[in-house]
Amino acid sequence: MVYYIRFLKTPRLAKQKGAVSVSALTCITTDLGDAFLTEDVDLYVTLLAHGTEKVLYQEPVTWKAGKRELSLSLGPFPASLSQHTLVLAVTTATSGKLQGPSPDSLIGKSELPLVVSGWSAPFGGSQTLVAEKLVERRFGPNDKLGLRIWEETGNSIARHIWDAAVAAVIYLQKIIAGDPKISAPFLQAVLQRSRSSPLRAIELGSGCGIVGVALAELLPGCSITLTDLPEVEEIVTKNIAVARPAESSTLQFQTLDWDETLPAELCGGSIDLVLVSDCTYNADSLPALVSVLERLLQVSPDAVILVALKRRHESETIFFDLMRSAKLCNLHLDHMQLPSEHDQHDQIELHCFGREGRQQG
Ligand SMILES: C[S@@+](CC[C@H](N)C(=O)[O-])C[C@H]1O[C@@H](n2cnc3c(N)ncnc32)[C@H](O)[C@@H]1O
């Protein structure tokens, strides 16, 4: 399982007797927040000037196995520090001593690390003394995917990133890059085909939007609609605003509740790809999810569906039964390994579905 650095208390700047200090409370947990990391990890805590990213202060800290939280207390610093709007980064790597903290690798020689780093929202200076309850994930380092995604720090299921989404991003990126180790003909046909009209993709249950945003950044000429319940609108809109889509690619958000009638805008025009990551954990919502998929493929019979999932309960097998009943067949199954504790790996399933009898495009 991948572990994520979280802010239990976001950074705050305190002014005392002509000096200032910065404090925060962090922990390292799974996407579900149900387990803390049980191995020691060396981290760097870095204070950056917001905007310029200049490193103002950095110190190493260690997360200790068995702990449930890590309290950070930096300073005292000269009062002049409070002139800067600050960002606090808690990362597993830096690009060198007193260099900026590095984004986490998603692909290439260095794969995703066990612990995903976190950057705070700006605080101090012209901002409030306490950072907003947000954490930013930064993924890189290759030029094509300098992905930045904001999550909330609370316990909302929808407003943070899940492991299957991270695996889906890596998978899509590998396919688009033409990785010879991947053979996923239906997805390759959709993602690698040169096209006269934009590729149209819809993401269901997008949460913060990491998968759809990454696809828009990777693939020129695509139009991607992220959908989810209204509760994610604020965070997903923030992520769309900071996204850097590839040439001629666009991103938009539309609310969609699987229990309600599919809005006409989502049925108009042909869809090429439907993205679904980590949305099969709740058996109660599966009939509604599958009926949305069925409806989308009635309108766009040649569309391909990518479902990324991490098996969490036995009940998730119902999803596959429902898909079969809806005549949506499993065209292809791949697995992606994400790092887990003590050099273990965690398996994410990547299922490609299409309408029964569909020919490869
Ligand atoms: C575990 S989260 C996954 C979020 C994101 N796809 C990811 O992997 O990071 C499941 C998502 O499904 C959405 N969801 C659950 N029930 C839904 C429904 N009835 N209609 C639309 N979205 C729903 C939630 O709001 C949430 O964003």
The ligand as an SDF file (V2000), in Angstrom:
LIG
                    3D

 27 29  0  0  0  0  0  0  0  0999 V2000
  -12.8900    6.2750   -3.3820 C   0  0  0  0  0  0  0  0  0  0  0  0
  -13.3650    7.7050   -4.2260 S   0  0  0  0  0  0  0  0  0  0  0  0
  -12.3260    7.6520   -5.6450 C   0  0  0  0  0  0  0  0  0  0  0  0
  -12.0150    9.0270   -6.1470 C   0  0  0  0  0  0  0  0  0  0  0  0
  -11.0740    9.0510   -7.3480 C   0  0  0  0  0  0  0  0  0  0  0  0
  -11.6280    8.3610   -8.4770 N   0  0  0  0  0  0  0  0  0  0  0  0
   -9.7430    8.4480   -6.9830 C   0  0  0  0  0  0  0  0  0  0  0  0
   -9.5250    7.2520   -7.2910 O   0  0  0  0  0  0  0  0  0  0  0  0
   -8.8950    9.1380   -6.3930 O   0  0  0  0  0  0  0  0  0  0  0  0
  -14.9480    7.2560   -4.9270 C   0  0  0  0  0  0  0  0  0  0  0  0
  -15.6290    8.3840   -5.6590 C   0  0  0  0  0  0  0  0  0  0  0  0
  -16.9040    7.9420   -6.1520 O   0  0  0  0  0  0  0  0  0  0  0  0
  -17.8300    9.0010   -5.9590 C   0  0  0  0  0  0  0  0  0  0  0  0
  -19.2060    8.4840   -5.8560 N   0  0  0  0  0  0  0  0  0  0  0  0
  -19.6960    7.6240   -4.9370 C   0  0  0  0  0  0  0  0  0  0  0  0
  -21.0220    7.4470   -5.1300 N   0  0  0  0  0  0  0  0  0  0  0  0
  -21.3610    8.2180   -6.1980 C   0  0  0  0  0  0  0  0  0  0  0  0
  -22.5810    8.4720   -6.8870 C   0  0  0  0  0  0  0  0  0  0  0  0
  -23.7280    7.9110   -6.4990 N   0  0  0  0  0  0  0  0  0  0  0  0
  -22.5620    9.3000   -7.9410 N   0  0  0  0  0  0  0  0  0  0  0  0
  -21.4020    9.8750   -8.3480 C   0  0  0  0  0  0  0  0  0  0  0  0
  -20.2130    9.6890   -7.7360 N   0  0  0  0  0  0  0  0  0  0  0  0
  -20.1990    8.8720   -6.6670 C   0  0  0  0  0  0  0  0  0  0  0  0
  -17.3900    9.6340   -4.6450 C   0  0  0  0  0  0  0  0  0  0  0  0
  -17.9170   10.9400   -4.4970 O   0  0  0  0  0  0  0  0  0  0  0  0
  -15.8860    9.5810   -4.7580 C   0  0  0  0  0  0  0  0  0  0  0  0
  -15.3470   10.7120   -5.3460 O   0  0  0  0  0  0  0  0  0  0  0  0
  1  2  1  0
  2  3  1  0
  2 10  1  0
  3  4  1  0
  4  5  1  0
  5  6  1  0
  5  7  1  0
  7  8  2  0
  7  9  1  0
 10 11  1  0
 11 12  1  0
 11 26  1  0
 12 13  1  0
 13 14  1  0
 13 24  1  0
 14 15  1  0
 14 23  1  0
 15 16  2  0
 16 17  1  0
 17 18  1  0
 17 23  2  0
 18 19  1  0
 18 20  2  0
 20 21  1  0
 21 22  2  0
 22 23  1  0
 24 25  1  0
 24 26  1  0
 26 27  1  0
M  CHG  2   2   1   9  -1
M  END
$$$$
